[in-house]
């Protein structure tokens, strides 16, 4: 992978990271607000709890993506970026442009998903 491509993908990762951090903060704020609301209406309480539950799931997903993004940034710093974690072959640049925090090449990703779907 060329230096220019790595810089392009690093910029993309940094933008994604900043966006996710902002989304995490928004979700935390929303959850805090929903949890602090008091109401006497049973329907309102259920609605608030449902929204908080959804935001907590979004927050969990964002934290997972943030972890993957930080791992990809660390790989760039250690000159390990773009290598599949299973077969150690280069991940196709088109895949990295679509998902710059990809950990696996397409073939290994399919294998990984098959193995984890059986659990």
C-alpha positions as CSV (number, residue, x, y, z in Angstrom):
1,X,0.0,0.0,0.0
2,X,1.3,3.4,-0.9
3,X,1.9,6.2,1.6
4,X,-0.7,8.4,0.0
5,X,-3.3,5.7,0.4
6,X,-2.4,5.1,4.0
7,X,-2.6,8.9,4.7
8,X,-6.1,9.0,2.9
9,X,-7.3,6.1,5.1
10,X,-5.8,7.6,8.3
11,X,-7.7,10.8,7.6
12,X,-10.9,8.8,7.0
13,X,-10.3,6.9,10.3
14,X,-9.7,10.2,12.2
15,X,-13.0,11.7,10.8
16,X,-14.9,8.5,11.7
17,X,-13.4,8.5,15.2
18,X,-14.4,12.1,15.8
19,X,-17.9,11.5,14.5
20,X,-18.3,8.4,16.7
21,X,-17.0,10.2,19.8
22,X,-19.5,13.0,19.2
23,X,-22.3,10.4,18.8
24,X,-21.2,8.6,22.0
25,X,-21.4,11.9,23.9
26,X,-24.8,12.7,22.4
27,X,-26.1,9.2,23.3
28,X,-24.7,9.6,26.9
29,X,-26.5,12.9,27.2
30,X,-29.7,11.5,25.9
31,X,-29.6,8.5,28.2
32,X,-28.9,10.8,31.2
33,X,-31.7,13.1,30.2
34,X,-34.2,10.2,29.8
35,X,-33.1,8.6,33.0
36,X,-33.6,11.8,34.9
37,X,-37.1,12.6,33.7
38,X,-39.8,11.9,36.1
39,X,-43.4,11.3,35.0
40,X,-46.5,9.9,36.5
41,X,-47.8,8.5,33.2
42,X,-47.1,4.8,32.8
43,X,-47.0,5.1,29.0
44,X,-44.5,7.9,29.2
45,X,-42.2,5.9,31.5
46,X,-42.3,2.9,29.1
47,X,-41.6,5.2,26.2
48,X,-38.6,6.8,28.0
49,X,-37.2,3.4,29.0
50,X,-37.6,2.1,25.5
51,X,-35.7,5.1,24.1
52,X,-33.0,4.8,26.7
53,X,-32.6,1.1,25.8
54,X,-32.3,1.9,22.1
55,X,-29.7,4.6,22.9
56,X,-27.7,2.1,25.1
57,X,-27.6,-0.3,22.2
58,X,-26.4,2.4,19.9
59,X,-23.8,3.4,22.4
60,X,-22.6,-0.2,22.7
61,X,-22.2,-0.4,18.9
62,X,-20.4,3.0,18.8
63,X,-18.0,1.8,21.4
64,X,-17.3,-1.3,19.4
65,X,-16.6,0.7,16.2
66,X,-14.4,3.1,18.2
67,X,-12.4,0.2,19.5
68,X,-11.9,-1.1,15.9
69,X,-11.0,2.4,14.6
70,X,-8.4,2.9,17.4
71,X,-7.0,-0.5,16.6
72,X,-6.7,0.4,12.9
73,X,-5.0,3.8,13.8
74,X,-2.5,1.9,16.1
75,X,-1.8,-0.5,13.2
76,X,-0.9,2.5,11.0
77,X,1.4,3.8,13.6
78,X,3.1,0.3,13.9
79,X,3.3,-0.2,10.1
80,X,0.8,-3.2,10.4
81,X,-2.2,-1.6,8.7
82,X,-3.9,-3.3,5.8
83,X,-3.0,-6.9,6.8
84,X,-5.7,-9.5,7.5
85,X,-5.6,-10.7,11.1
86,X,-6.3,-14.3,10.0
87,X,-4.3,-15.0,6.9
88,X,-1.8,-12.0,7.1
89,X,-2.4,-11.2,3.4
90,X,-3.0,-7.6,2.3
91,X,-6.6,-6.4,2.5
92,X,-7.9,-5.1,-0.8
93,X,-7.6,-1.3,-0.9
94,X,-11.3,-1.1,-2.1
95,X,-12.4,-2.9,1.1
96,X,-10.3,-0.5,3.2
97,X,-11.7,2.5,1.5
98,X,-15.2,1.2,2.2
99,X,-14.4,0.1,5.7
100,X,-11.0,1.5,6.8
101,X,-11.1,-0.3,10.1
102,X,-11.5,-3.7,8.5
103,X,-9.7,-6.5,10.3
104,X,-10.0,-9.2,7.7
105,X,-9.9,-9.7,4.0
106,X,-13.2,-10.7,2.4
107,X,-12.5,-14.4,2.4
108,X,-11.4,-14.5,6.0
109,X,-14.4,-12.3,7.0
110,X,-16.8,-14.8,5.5
111,X,-15.1,-17.6,7.3
112,X,-15.1,-15.6,10.6
113,X,-18.8,-14.9,10.2
114,X,-19.6,-18.6,9.5
115,X,-17.7,-19.6,12.6
116,X,-19.4,-17.0,14.8
117,X,-22.9,-17.7,13.5
118,X,-22.6,-21.3,14.8
119,X,-22.2,-20.1,18.4
